Amino acid sequence: MAIKSGSIEGLDELIKDFLKFGDKAMEQLKGATNYSTMILYHAAKDKINSRSGNLARALHIIPARISKSTKSIVSGRVELSTASKNKEAAEYGAYVELGHKIMKTKGVYDKGVMVGGKWLGHVEARPFMRPASDENKEIVANIFIKAMDRIIKELGDK
């Protein structure tokens, strides 16, 4: 197993072997998922440059769970709270991550997009989620490789 230029050699074989073990293996993989999610959470939080601190406070972790539909996907994620979920909301997080245009509000909205407003300028992107993910992809990949190898050895011996 080796990681080269963004791909993992031997991953298809590892997944094929791993899926033979079913629900017990998927349940054990939740720990690696939560650990990886925590790494990404802290990396993203460290990259947020905010005067108020609201954006960093709104960042939170959704713990790992097994997909009910496929029974073969374990997912966890880092996301920003919205007003309906938390008083520390940061709906503007995507605008910080991606940048945005500043528009004069005399335009009209058509399907959620302003039409006819005057463009006043641009706010540069200050990404925090994508760089956190990019900088930690090898660490996360290795966490999963080690966890899957350990699970295969443990369950394969039975």
C-alpha positions in Angstrom: 0.0 0.0 0.0 1.5 3.3 -1.0 0.2 6.9 -1.5 1.5 8.5 -4.7 0.4 11.8 -6.3 -3.0 11.9 -4.6 -4.0 8.2 -5.2 -3.6 5.2 -3.1 -2.1 2.1 -4.8 -3.8 -1.1 -3.8 -6.9 0.6 -2.4 -9.3 -1.4 -4.6 -8.0 -4.7 -3.2 -8.0 -3.4 0.3 -11.7 -2.2 0.0 -12.7 -5.6 -1.5 -11.1 -7.5 1.3 -12.5 -5.1 3.9 -16.1 -5.3 2.7 -16.1 -9.1 3.3 -16.3 -8.4 7.1 -19.6 -6.6 7.0 -21.1 -4.5 9.8 -18.6 -5.3 12.5 -15.7 -3.9 10.3 -17.8 -0.8 9.4 -18.6 -0.2 13.1 -14.8 -0.4 14.0 -14.0 2.0 11.2 -16.0 4.8 12.9 -13.1 5.4 15.3 -10.7 6.2 12.4 -13.4 8.4 10.8 -13.9 10.4 14.0 -10.2 10.8 14.5 -9.7 12.0 11.0 -12.6 14.4 11.3 -11.1 15.8 14.5 -7.8 16.4 12.7 -9.6 18.3 9.9 -11.7 20.3 12.4 -8.6 21.6 14.3 -6.7 22.3 11.1 -9.7 24.3 9.7 -10.2 26.1 13.0 -6.5 27.1 13.1 -6.8 28.6 9.6 -9.8 30.9 10.3 -8.8 34.5 10.6 -11.8 36.2 12.1 -12.0 39.3 14.3 -15.1 38.2 16.1 -14.3 34.5 16.5 -17.9 33.7 15.5 -16.8 31.7 12.4 -14.5 29.5 14.5 -17.1 29.0 17.2 -19.7 27.9 14.5 -17.4 25.2 13.2 -18.4 21.8 14.6 -18.1 18.0 14.0 -20.8 15.7 12.9 -19.7 12.3 14.3 -19.2 9.2 12.1 -22.2 7.1 11.2 -22.8 4.1 8.9 -25.0 4.8 5.9 -28.4 3.2 6.3 -28.9 2.8 2.6 -25.6 1.1 1.5 -24.3 -0.2 4.9 -20.8 0.3 3.4 -20.1 4.0 3.9 -18.9 5.5 7.2 -19.0 9.2 7.1 -18.3 12.1 9.5 -17.8 15.7 8.6 -16.8 19.2 9.7 -19.4 21.9 9.0 -20.5 25.4 10.0 -23.6 25.9 12.1 -26.6 27.7 10.7 -29.1 29.8 12.6 -31.6 27.0 12.9 -29.0 24.7 14.6 -27.0 27.0 16.8 -26.8 30.5 18.2 -23.2 30.7 17.0 -24.2 30.6 13.4 -22.0 31.6 10.5 -24.1 31.4 7.3 -21.4 33.6 5.7 -18.7 30.9 6.0 -19.0 30.0 2.3 -18.4 33.6 1.3 -15.3 33.7 3.4 -14.0 30.4 2.0 -14.8 31.2 -1.7 -14.8 35.0 -1.8 -17.7 37.1 -3.2 -18.8 40.1 -5.1 -20.1 43.2 -3.3 -23.3 44.3 -5.0 -25.4 47.5 -4.5 -28.8 46.3 -3.5 -30.9 48.2 -6.0 -31.1 45.1 -8.2 -33.9 42.5 -8.1 -33.6 38.9 -7.1 -34.4 36.2 -9.7 -34.3 32.7 -8.4 -32.0 33.8 -5.5 -29.6 35.6 -7.7 -29.4 39.4 -7.9 -30.0 40.8 -11.3 -29.4 44.5 -12.2 -27.5 45.4 -9.1 -24.3 47.4 -9.4 -21.1 45.6 -8.8 -19.0 47.6 -6.2 -16.1 45.3 -5.7 -14.8 41.9 -4.7 -13.9 40.3 -1.4 -11.0 37.9 -1.8 -11.4 34.3 -0.7 -9.9 33.4 2.7 -10.1 29.6 2.5 -9.9 27.5 5.6 -11.8 24.2 4.9 -10.1 23.3 1.6 -6.5 24.0 2.8 -7.2 22.0 6.0 -8.3 19.1 3.9 -5.5 19.4 1.3 -2.7 19.7 3.9 -3.9 16.7 5.9 -5.0 14.3 3.1 -1.9 12.0 3.5 -2.4 11.9 7.3 -6.0 11.0 6.9 -5.3 8.4 4.2 -2.7 6.8 6.5 -5.1 6.7 9.4 -7.6 4.8 7.3 -5.0 2.5 5.8 -3.7 1.5 9.3 -7.3 1.1 10.6 -8.4 -1.0 7.7 -5.2 -3.2 7.9 -5.7 -3.6 11.7 -9.4 -4.6 11.2 -8.6 -7.0 8.4 -5.9 -8.7 10.5 -8.2 -8.8 13.6 -11.3 -10.1 11.8 -9.5 -12.2 9.2 -7.9 -14.3 12.0 -11.4 -15.4 13.2 
